[in-house]
Amino acid sequence: MIYENMKKTLCAAMFALSIFGNAQAQTAKAADEKAAADVADKLFAAMRTKNADEIRAVFTPEGQLVAVDKPRGGEGLSKTRVSTADGFAKMIADAKAAEYIEKMPNKEVKISGDLAVVSGRYTFFVGEKFSHCGTNTFNLVRTESGWRIANGVSTLEFQCERDLKAVEIPIIEANPRDVATLDGIVRAFYETISGGKNVARQWSRDKTLYAPDVRFVAISEQNGKIRADIMNHERYVNNSNEFFVAEGFTEREINRVTRRFGNLAHVFSVYEYSTEDKKLAGRGVNSIELFWDGARWWISAVTWDEERKNNPIPKEFLVKGKN
């Protein structure tokens, strides 16, 4: 009996250490990704002040940039321009124009050992005047002094309506209360998007709930035809933020059906929603796929469909007496 108790204690201790180790690894990974993403912001800050030394400092000595100029009308082949980091720094520093203000609100970061790729859409202003938009892709290498840009490619585009409306989502660390339990992550899933009119939504907190390649699928029916709109997190935010804030949109869970096997979980979360003036209201079901990584829960995919006359919520999904 003593041996069995010691064995159980040892197993429990090893399990706790495993969770602690996974948590430390996730924290270190998040910090590394943020450090890589910050390099792009350091470049933009140096461009704004036209500081050649600070621009050079974010590049490796042999770093270079490639500009891909798209035709203003959007049709035809692009033309490319290549410059060294030194040449780019001198060009910016010598420019007589107003401040160069470049923003890349939502950065995607992927790290493989000592290589990182930081990419995303950007907007570019000269002073208060809008100039262009595009996609940045920076290839970074890890050096003794931190991440540095080895090379980068930027498209220059002029059809930029969606980029000018893009919502900036600063990167933050997940709140343990949100991701330690299924209850916590589902609660946060609804809290982040809900609020009154003119209340900013918690998009940074929202992003911490999801795996990097999360997919959202909105099911709808138009003229008798079923439509599935597939989105990543950035597109989901940009598609919904303006409406949520303007109308005072709130969504809350009214019942839940959960199935779990090991580190996998699936939640059918029944919800009801309304705008602040109650002119728009309804119910539906969120199908939420989740996994446990040893330290926290992640949402890997969400698909939802609204209740309609020809698509009632099944009785087994509802609390008794609420059909």
DAJOMO-V659659 format. One record per backbone hydrogen bond with DSSP energy under -1.0 kcal/mol. NH is the residue of the N-H (numbers start at 1). CO is the residue of the C=O. Records with the same first field share a line. If there is no record, write none. Layout:
BEGIN
NH = CO  CO
END
This chain:
BEGIN
5 = 1
6 = 2
7 = 3
8 = 4
9 = 5
10 = 6
11 = 7
12 = 8
13 = 9
14 = 10
15 = 11
16 = 12
17 = 13
18 = 14
19 = 15
20 = 16
21 = 17
22 = 18
23 = 19
24 = 20
25 = 21
26 = 22
27 = 23
28 = 24
29 = 25
30 = 26
31 = 27
32 = 28
33 = 29
34 = 30
35 = 31
36 = 32
37 = 33
38 = 34
41 = 37
42 = 38
43 = 39
44 = 40
45 = 41
46 = 42
47 = 43
48 = 44
49 = 45
51 = 46
55 = 51
56 = 52
57 = 53
58 = 55
59 = 56
60 = 149
63 = 60
64 = 150
65 = 83
66 = 152
67 = 81
68 = 154
69 = 79
70 = 156
74 = 71
79 = 69
81 = 67
83 = 65
85 = 63
88 = 84
89 = 85
90 = 86
91 = 87
92 = 88
93 = 89
94 = 90
101 = 125
103 = 123
108 = 119
110 = 117
112 = 115
115 = 112
116 = 140
117 = 110
118 = 138
119 = 108
120 = 136
122 = 134
123 = 103
124 = 132
125 = 101
126 = 129
127 = 99
129 = 126
131 = 124
132 = 124
133 = 157
134 = 122
136 = 120
137 = 153
138 = 118
139 = 151
140 = 116
141 = 148
142 = 114
143 = 146
146 = 143
148 = 141
149 = 58
150 = 139
151 = 139
152 = 64
153 = 137
154 = 66
155 = 135
156 = 68
157 = 133
164 = 160
178 = 175
179 = 175
180 = 176
185 = 181
186 = 182
187 = 183
188 = 184
189 = 185
190 = 186
191 = 187
192 = 188
195 = 249
198 = 245
199 = 196
202 = 192
203 = 201
206 = 202
207 = 203
208 = 204
209 = 206
210 = 207
211 = 299
214 = 211
215 = 300
216 = 231
217 = 302
218 = 229
219 = 304
220 = 227
222 = 225
225 = 222
227 = 220
229 = 218
231 = 216
236 = 232
237 = 233
238 = 234
239 = 235
240 = 236
241 = 237
244 = 240
245 = 241
246 = 242
247 = 243
248 = 244
249 = 244
250 = 274
252 = 272
254 = 270
255 = 270
257 = 268
259 = 266
261 = 264
264 = 261
265 = 290
266 = 259
267 = 288
268 = 257
269 = 286
270 = 255
271 = 284
272 = 252
273 = 282
274 = 250
275 = 280
276 = 247
278 = 275
282 = 273
284 = 271
285 = 305
286 = 269
287 = 303
288 = 267
289 = 301
290 = 265
291 = 298
292 = 263
293 = 296
297 = 179
298 = 291
299 = 209
300 = 289
301 = 289
302 = 215
303 = 287
304 = 217
305 = 285
307 = 283
308 = 311
311 = 308
317 = 314
318 = 315
322 = 319
END
